[in-house]
Amino acid sequence: MALILSIETGTDICSVALANDGELMALRESDEGRDHAKKVALFVDELLKETGVQPDDLDAIAVGKGPGSYTGLRIGVSFAKGMCYALDIPLIAIGSLDALTEVAREDFDAGILDLEDDQWTSSHLVPMVDARRMEVYTQIFNTSGESLTEVSAEVVDADSFRQWREQGGIVLFGNGAKKCAEVLEGALYVSVSPSARGLVRLAEEAFNASKFEDIAYFEPFYLKDFVVIPSKKKLL
């Protein structure tokens, strides 16, 4: 039972949610580029004013830990850690693919997704975060939100996920999914975007189980090392 602020900044979408006892109270998000450093603070301020919640009322901060954009993840995690330090409250980290799957499950329950019941119940859920070209960060879930594989970076081709496609089929979603659906025969694609609302239930569960991070040492889950590519332009 907690008042938790959730932050998701691992893709082009900047999203902040406020929830009480696992129930969403208010949400702010934008997909207008990656100006997350400015937007996340603005969104938090707007949510607190809208709901009348004071910062000292918060019980914890939850953040999408990745995988995702290196810069986006650092912004979200740094902001969350700063608030936790200042307010002396715990930090909760939620896998961004877990949270994306929660959004898909909520959208299906709400009748938003263009899928029949039998298509959904027989399928495996495959959230995908774009990692450039035909590579994605992904993981397999069942429709109850339980993970069936570990998080991995996959270069997708026509043979990818064949086991899962033959055992009930797959539903793809996330910003890396559409390109993959074009090469995966039989895969179903639905439009589902990352959102902080996907952290709400998972963050409440983590809070009740006291699954907190060490604020001083916690780092985002990048999955792959960040590599700086030198510019080919010659400096005069």
PLY file of the C-alpha trace (Angstrom):
ply
format ascii 1.0
element vertex 236
property float x
property float y
property float z
element edge 235
property int vertex1
property int vertex2
end_header
0.00 0.00 0.00
1.96 2.98 -1.21
2.00 6.28 -3.08
4.53 5.72 -5.87
5.82 7.97 -8.65
6.84 5.98 -11.76
9.17 7.15 -14.53
9.79 5.59 -17.97
12.28 7.28 -20.31
13.96 4.38 -22.12
12.67 5.24 -25.63
11.45 8.31 -27.52
8.53 8.45 -25.09
8.91 10.34 -21.81
6.26 9.11 -19.38
5.53 9.77 -15.70
2.72 8.25 -13.62
1.47 8.69 -10.07
-0.31 5.78 -8.40
-1.78 5.05 -5.00
-2.05 1.45 -3.78
-1.41 0.20 -7.31
-4.14 2.34 -8.89
-3.21 4.96 -11.47
-4.06 8.50 -10.32
-2.55 10.63 -13.08
-0.31 10.30 -16.14
1.79 12.61 -18.28
3.67 11.53 -21.40
5.03 12.79 -24.68
6.49 11.19 -27.81
7.85 14.45 -29.19
11.52 13.57 -29.38
14.04 12.83 -26.69
14.07 16.07 -24.69
13.54 13.96 -21.58
15.82 15.95 -19.29
13.40 18.91 -19.40
10.15 17.00 -19.69
10.53 14.53 -16.84
10.87 17.30 -14.22
8.00 19.25 -15.78
5.73 16.19 -15.84
6.48 15.34 -12.21
5.66 18.90 -11.15
2.41 18.84 -13.13
1.29 15.52 -11.66
1.95 16.59 -8.09
0.05 19.85 -8.59
-2.84 18.10 -10.34
-3.30 15.55 -7.56
-2.44 17.80 -4.62
0.33 15.42 -3.57
3.38 16.89 -1.84
6.80 15.38 -2.57
7.11 14.37 1.08
3.94 12.29 0.68
5.63 9.91 -1.74
6.57 6.47 -0.44
8.88 5.44 -3.30
10.05 6.22 -6.82
9.89 3.54 -9.52
11.87 3.72 -12.74
12.05 1.66 -15.91
15.56 0.25 -15.73
15.95 -0.84 -19.36
17.02 -2.09 -21.76
16.55 0.90 -24.00
18.16 4.15 -25.07
21.42 4.79 -23.20
20.74 8.51 -22.82
17.06 8.11 -22.02
17.71 5.51 -19.33
20.41 7.62 -17.69
18.09 10.62 -17.53
15.25 8.69 -15.94
17.41 6.79 -13.47
19.42 9.86 -12.48
16.24 11.86 -11.86
14.68 9.05 -9.84
17.81 8.58 -7.74
18.00 12.31 -7.09
14.43 12.38 -5.80
15.03 9.33 -3.64
18.12 10.92 -2.09
16.34 14.20 -1.44
13.20 12.63 0.02
14.94 9.70 1.74
12.60 7.16 0.12
13.37 3.85 -1.64
14.08 3.32 -5.32
12.27 0.58 -7.24
13.60 -0.63 -10.60
11.30 -2.39 -13.08
12.40 -4.08 -16.30
11.25 -1.97 -19.24
10.15 -5.06 -21.19
8.11 -6.24 -18.20
6.47 -2.81 -18.05
5.81 -2.76 -21.80
4.13 -6.15 -21.50
1.94 -4.78 -18.70
0.80 -1.99 -21.02
-0.10 -4.54 -23.71
-2.07 -6.63 -21.22
-3.96 -3.55 -19.98
-4.73 -2.47 -23.54
-6.07 -5.91 -24.44
-8.26 -6.03 -21.33
-9.58 -2.59 -22.27
-10.47 -3.77 -25.79
-7.96 -1.43 -27.41
-5.91 -4.03 -29.28
-7.14 -5.36 -32.61
-6.99 -9.02 -31.57
-9.58 -11.72 -31.00
-9.67 -13.47 -27.64
-8.40 -16.76 -29.08
-5.53 -15.00 -30.86
-4.43 -13.46 -27.57
-4.86 -16.43 -25.26
-2.98 -18.85 -27.53
-0.05 -16.51 -28.21
3.22 -15.60 -26.58
3.89 -11.90 -25.99
7.07 -10.44 -27.46
7.84 -6.84 -26.47
10.57 -5.29 -28.61
12.67 -2.20 -28.04
14.47 -0.98 -31.15
18.26 -1.38 -31.15
18.86 -0.20 -34.75
18.75 -2.07 -38.06
17.13 -5.48 -37.47
18.29 -5.80 -33.86
15.92 -5.52 -30.91
15.99 -5.95 -27.16
13.35 -8.52 -26.37
11.97 -11.19 -24.06
9.14 -13.75 -24.26
6.16 -13.58 -21.88
2.93 -15.51 -21.52
-0.35 -13.62 -21.48
-0.31 -13.60 -17.67
2.80 -11.42 -17.81
5.18 -14.15 -16.65
8.58 -14.17 -18.36
9.51 -17.34 -20.25
13.00 -16.26 -21.34
15.75 -13.90 -20.24
16.19 -10.46 -21.80
18.33 -10.63 -24.92
19.53 -8.62 -27.89
18.33 -10.38 -31.05
19.15 -9.78 -34.70
15.84 -10.78 -36.24
15.52 -12.79 -39.45
12.94 -15.15 -40.93
13.95 -17.99 -38.56
13.78 -15.98 -35.33
11.33 -17.12 -32.63
10.36 -20.15 -34.72
9.79 -22.29 -31.61
7.33 -19.79 -30.19
5.61 -19.17 -33.51
4.98 -22.92 -33.86
3.78 -23.25 -30.26
0.78 -20.96 -30.28
2.12 -17.95 -32.18
3.55 -14.60 -31.13
2.23 -11.07 -30.66
4.81 -8.35 -31.31
4.67 -4.81 -29.91
6.97 -1.94 -29.00
8.99 0.45 -31.15
11.10 -2.35 -32.61
8.21 -4.66 -33.49
6.79 -3.39 -36.77
9.95 -3.96 -38.78
10.24 -7.48 -37.35
6.62 -8.40 -38.10
7.41 -7.86 -41.79
9.93 -10.74 -41.81
8.35 -13.12 -39.27
5.70 -15.22 -40.98
2.56 -15.63 -38.90
3.53 -13.04 -36.28
0.80 -10.66 -35.12
1.70 -6.99 -34.67
-0.19 -4.56 -32.43
0.57 -0.93 -31.66
1.63 -0.68 -28.00
3.99 2.00 -26.70
6.06 2.18 -23.50
4.32 4.03 -20.68
4.90 4.61 -17.00
1.46 3.13 -16.36
3.07 -0.24 -17.10
5.21 0.18 -13.98
2.31 0.82 -11.61
1.22 -2.70 -10.63
4.75 -4.09 -10.73
6.07 -1.24 -8.58
3.35 -1.81 -5.98
4.25 -5.50 -5.82
7.94 -4.67 -5.45
7.20 -2.14 -2.70
5.11 -4.65 -0.74
7.94 -7.18 -1.06
10.57 -4.54 -0.07
12.44 -5.08 -3.33
14.45 -1.87 -3.31
17.66 -0.84 -5.04
20.85 0.50 -3.52
20.53 4.13 -4.59
24.26 4.78 -4.45
25.24 1.94 -6.78
22.23 1.24 -8.98
22.78 1.64 -12.73
20.39 1.17 -15.67
20.29 -2.20 -17.42
21.83 -1.36 -20.79
22.22 -5.00 -21.89
25.01 -3.98 -24.24
27.98 -1.73 -23.62
27.62 1.84 -24.82
29.99 2.47 -27.70
30.96 5.95 -28.85
31.34 6.09 -32.65
33.90 8.70 -33.67
32.73 11.25 -36.24
34.07 10.78 -39.76
34.14 14.55 -40.27
37.58 16.10 -40.22
38.13 18.92 -37.78
39.68 22.01 -39.32
0 1
1 2
2 3
3 4
4 5
5 6
6 7
7 8
8 9
9 10
10 11
11 12
12 13
13 14
14 15
15 16
16 17
17 18
18 19
19 20
20 21
21 22
22 23
23 24
24 25
25 26
26 27
27 28
28 29
29 30
30 31
31 32
32 33
33 34
34 35
35 36
36 37
37 38
38 39
39 40
40 41
41 42
42 43
43 44
44 45
45 46
46 47
47 48
48 49
49 50
50 51
51 52
52 53
53 54
54 55
55 56
56 57
57 58
58 59
59 60
60 61
61 62
62 63
63 64
64 65
65 66
66 67
67 68
68 69
69 70
70 71
71 72
72 73
73 74
74 75
75 76
76 77
77 78
78 79
79 80
80 81
81 82
82 83
83 84
84 85
85 86
86 87
87 88
88 89
89 90
90 91
91 92
92 93
93 94
94 95
95 96
96 97
97 98
98 99
99 100
100 101
101 102
102 103
103 104
104 105
105 106
106 107
107 108
108 109
109 110
110 111
111 112
112 113
113 114
114 115
115 116
116 117
117 118
118 119
119 120
120 121
121 122
122 123
123 124
124 125
125 126
126 127
127 128
128 129
129 130
130 131
131 132
132 133
133 134
134 135
135 136
136 137
137 138
138 139
139 140
140 141
141 142
142 143
143 144
144 145
145 146
146 147
147 148
148 149
149 150
150 151
151 152
152 153
153 154
154 155
155 156
156 157
157 158
158 159
159 160
160 161
161 162
162 163
163 164
164 165
165 166
166 167
167 168
168 169
169 170
170 171
171 172
172 173
173 174
174 175
175 176
176 177
177 178
178 179
179 180
180 181
181 182
182 183
183 184
184 185
185 186
186 187
187 188
188 189
189 190
190 191
191 192
192 193
193 194
194 195
195 196
196 197
197 198
198 199
199 200
200 201
201 202
202 203
203 204
204 205
205 206
206 207
207 208
208 209
209 210
210 211
211 212
212 213
213 214
214 215
215 216
216 217
217 218
218 219
219 220
220 221
221 222
222 223
223 224
224 225
225 226
226 227
227 228
228 229
229 230
230 231
231 232
232 233
233 234
234 235
